[in-house]
Amino acid sequence: MSIIEVRLDERSYPVHVEAGLLARSDLIGAAMSGRHVLIVSNETVAPLYLSRILNALNSHEASSFLLADGESHKTLENVGKVMTQLAQLGVSRDATIVALGGGVVGDLAGFCAALWMRGISFVQIPTTLLAMVDSSVGGKTGVNLPQGKNLVGAFHQPRAVFIDPATLSTLPERELLAGLAEVIKYAAIGDGSFMDWLEVHADALLAREANALQFSIETSVRHKARVVQADEHERGERALLNFGHTFGHALEAATGYQRFLHGEAVAIGMLTAARLSTALGMAASQDADRLQSLLQRIGLPTRIPDDLGAAELLALMQLDKKVESGKLRLILWRGIGRAQIVAGVSDADIRATLQGMH
């Protein structure tokens, strides 16, 4: 088993990565902080894995709350429903919330844990590749508003993360590809050698070869842990993890969180950021071409649909959390493995790049 420690000023927590981990009732049970446990999952994941987690927690008073599947259900309304269930159960401050599912479940469950009695423990058990390599680690929690993604949220670190790559065997193909977008992101922002590895092993990842998946997950988590340790609350370097996300979040919001999976929107967003970097003279066009080639080989989208106008997307980008004093900060790059924060890019340059992505 690989155990990756996320070491923070106040405390550390382990990220366990091992195939078959969901059968380790000793590990999972030991991560619970009190008698009450609420497992938040969704209607797709629960039939597959909920019974295993309930069995692992048979010495606790465990119950569950199920969301409908999809980004559009990551709402304040559902937060209220979880809060009501916690109250009805008489849950105290030593309780634990478990997130069993993908990024939507993890973000919402973690936010509920941050709010209940001003903060209780929570544990992440991600079952999608995207959640394994990104949202389950680092303590970002939150929900969406119609105006934008993750506008309501809190930093609330998990007590532990349990990643079982064997759960990827039941993951729909489209979800797997969306997760690979976030894997590619780590190479794009700071690890050119990982980009080389991904180009060599793309077919193995698509075939869900266990060793390739394990390596990609561990490498991504180590990158995420390093950045979170250096900048827990995103005051500097951690913002680099948002490469492609400002554009991607606008695409998601413009389509009501219905048309794109998060990773699909991020794929388009990363290439948009790369093309804008080229237009600004920051990077060679060959780097963007290389990124586009890998994304397309994986089977991810790389174009903005014709019905989404540049002006509409730019307006939505202005609501992004990376806007400071009315100025949009973008994560761009100087080529593969060299991302940086850039402020002061003109609206005209952004619009031109958006138009060119259709």
Phi, psi and omega in degrees: 000139172267133175236115180254120181271131171261107188260113181243168183300317185276323180193168175245162173214152183268146169247109180270132178231114180194134174294134182088009185297330182295345177275354182274077181297332179296315180291313184294315179298322182291342181278350181278139188266346183206193185287315184274137174226130172246120178265118176262125180217193175229174189288347176271316185281322186305315180298338182274320193228349185299318183299324178297317182289320176299320178296322179292340183248030186292348176267002179246165172271092187253138175222177185223157173227125184249129173269156163291157185278138173127152182300329184292350180261005178273077192231162174297329178300316180287330172301316179300323179293321176295318179301318180297318179294320177301318179294317180295329179280349182069037185288133181259186187286348180264013181281170178228136170259132178251128175263114180243100182155208181268199185295326179298312179298314182296317180296315182289316180297317179296322178294318177298320178296325178293329185272322189296119181050037178065021171127114174234172183290150168215155184235136180260126171235083184285141180241002174244154180297319181300315179292324180299316188267351185226283195287340182284343183245130173118346171081010174282125178230159177160178180224167183265157166242162176304332183280343182175168186269136173057032180285340177244119183188184181205154168275121180210104187287143176289163175280328178196159176232131179241111182251116178248099182301341179297336179293343180290346179294337179259002184282129176303149184305316182298322179292322178299313181298320179298322177294325179295335175300318179289328175297314179300326180304319181297322176294318184296323187271340185193016185208085180297327179292328176291325175299317177303314182298317181297321179296324179287323189253015181303316181294322178296321178294317179295330178275000179060038175293131190301315183294320179294316178297315181301314181296317181294321179294311182298317180297317180295316181296321178297319176297314181297315181299318181299316182290318180297319179299324181281336189204074188300320188255022173057055175260355182202254189303327184299334179301336179298335178295347181269016177306121182086348189280327179297316175292317182297317179298323178296320177298318180296314182295321182295336182250018175062028179058027184249329190270321184249142160285156184305313182296327177295316178295322179294323177301311177298319181296320179297316180293324176298315178298320179294318179294322177295321178300319177296316180298329180273000179079017182273334187212155178286147180296335180297329178293316177295321178298319180295318177298315180300318181299316180292316179300316181292324177296323178290335181101024181263151179289149180227008180235149174276130179302146186298335183277359179254106186282154181297320181296318179296316181293320179297320178298319178291326178296332180291344176270359184296152181294346181269013172275127179231127180052040177079001182250132182277126173262127180250150172262109180244191179213164172251028182119173185302128179086006185224068178279156175205159178275131183230127176248159173084013176290133185289150175302324182297318180293320179295314180300318182298319179292318177301317179296324181286347180272358179282000000 
